[in-house]
Amino acid sequence: MKTTLDISDPLLDQARKIAARDGETLRALVEQGLRKVVAERSGRAKPFKLRDMSVGTPGGRSAYEALSSDEKRALMYEGRGG
């Protein structure tokens, strides 16, 4: 379906540059943006989920935890004159 939109010149220029840079059409860029907004506002967008980046065994003690407070302090200030 064809439609006519009034888009500000600076925004249109920026969109054209992005589309050209990414090797896609302005139409594809506009449709992608419109799909994103529609999905977000209709409540169907996937909620953000933070990836698990934890290290080591869950619930296990790390090597750092086994250090004394003096050893931890020495590591924190190592090379910083502390």
Backbone torsions as a table, in degrees:
resi	resn	phi	psi	omega
1	MET	NA	139.5	177.8
2	LYS	-99.5	144.8	176.2
3	THR	-148.9	164.8	179.5
4	THR	-115.9	132.7	179.0
5	LEU	-124.9	143.7	171.5
6	ASP	-97.3	113.2	-179.1
7	ILE	-120.8	136.8	-179.4
8	SER	-59.3	144.6	-177.8
9	ASP	-57.3	-45.4	-179.9
10	PRO	-62.2	-39.6	179.4
11	LEU	-67.3	-42.3	178.9
12	LEU	-63.9	-42.4	177.5
13	ASP	-60.4	-44.2	179.5
14	GLN	-64.1	-42.0	179.3
15	ALA	-63.9	-41.7	178.4
16	ARG	-62.3	-41.0	179.1
17	LYS	-64.3	-42.3	179.8
18	ILE	-64.9	-44.5	179.5
19	ALA	-61.0	-44.4	179.8
20	ALA	-64.5	-43.1	179.9
21	ARG	-60.4	-39.9	-177.2
22	ASP	-88.8	0.7	177.3
23	GLY	68.7	36.1	177.7
24	GLU	-130.9	168.1	-179.2
25	THR	-81.4	158.7	175.1
26	LEU	-61.2	-39.5	178.3
27	ARG	-57.5	-45.9	-179.6
28	ALA	-62.7	-40.2	179.8
29	LEU	-65.6	-44.1	179.4
30	VAL	-64.4	-44.0	179.0
31	GLU	-62.7	-40.9	178.7
32	GLN	-60.9	-45.3	179.3
33	GLY	-65.4	-41.4	179.5
34	LEU	-65.2	-41.7	176.8
35	ARG	-60.1	-41.5	-179.2
36	LYS	-62.9	-47.2	-179.6
37	VAL	-64.7	-43.5	179.6
38	VAL	-61.6	-43.6	179.4
39	ALA	-64.0	-42.6	179.9
40	GLU	-64.0	-42.3	-175.2
41	ARG	-81.7	-19.2	179.1
42	SER	-90.0	-1.8	177.2
43	GLY	81.7	7.5	-179.3
44	ARG	-96.3	-1.7	-179.6
45	ALA	-68.9	144.0	178.4
46	LYS	-67.2	132.7	176.5
47	PRO	-69.8	150.1	178.4
48	PHE	-64.9	133.9	177.7
49	LYS	-128.2	121.2	179.6
50	LEU	-73.9	128.2	178.9
51	ARG	-69.8	147.1	177.6
52	ASP	-76.8	111.1	-179.4
53	MET	-113.1	20.4	-178.1
54	SER	-68.2	156.9	-176.7
55	VAL	-121.4	142.8	175.2
56	GLY	87.5	-170.6	-178.2
57	THR	-82.3	129.7	177.9
58	PRO	-58.5	127.1	179.4
59	GLY	82.9	-9.0	-179.5
60	GLY	-84.0	160.7	178.8
61	ARG	-84.4	137.5	176.6
62	SER	-86.2	165.2	178.1
63	ALA	-62.4	-32.7	179.9
64	TYR	-64.7	-40.5	-179.1
65	GLU	-64.0	-25.7	-178.4
66	ALA	-78.5	-12.1	-178.3
67	LEU	-77.0	153.9	174.9
68	SER	-76.0	166.0	-179.6
69	SER	-62.7	-35.1	177.7
70	ASP	-66.1	-39.9	178.8
71	GLU	-67.2	-38.6	177.8
72	LYS	-65.0	-43.6	179.2
73	ARG	-61.4	-42.2	179.4
74	ALA	-61.3	-39.5	178.3
75	LEU	-68.2	-41.2	-178.4
76	MET	-63.8	-39.1	-175.5
77	TYR	-100.3	8.1	-178.0
78	GLU	-56.1	122.8	178.6
79	GLY	78.4	6.8	-177.8
80	ARG	-116.6	10.9	176.2
81	GLY	75.0	16.6	-176.3
82	GLY	-94.7	NA	NA
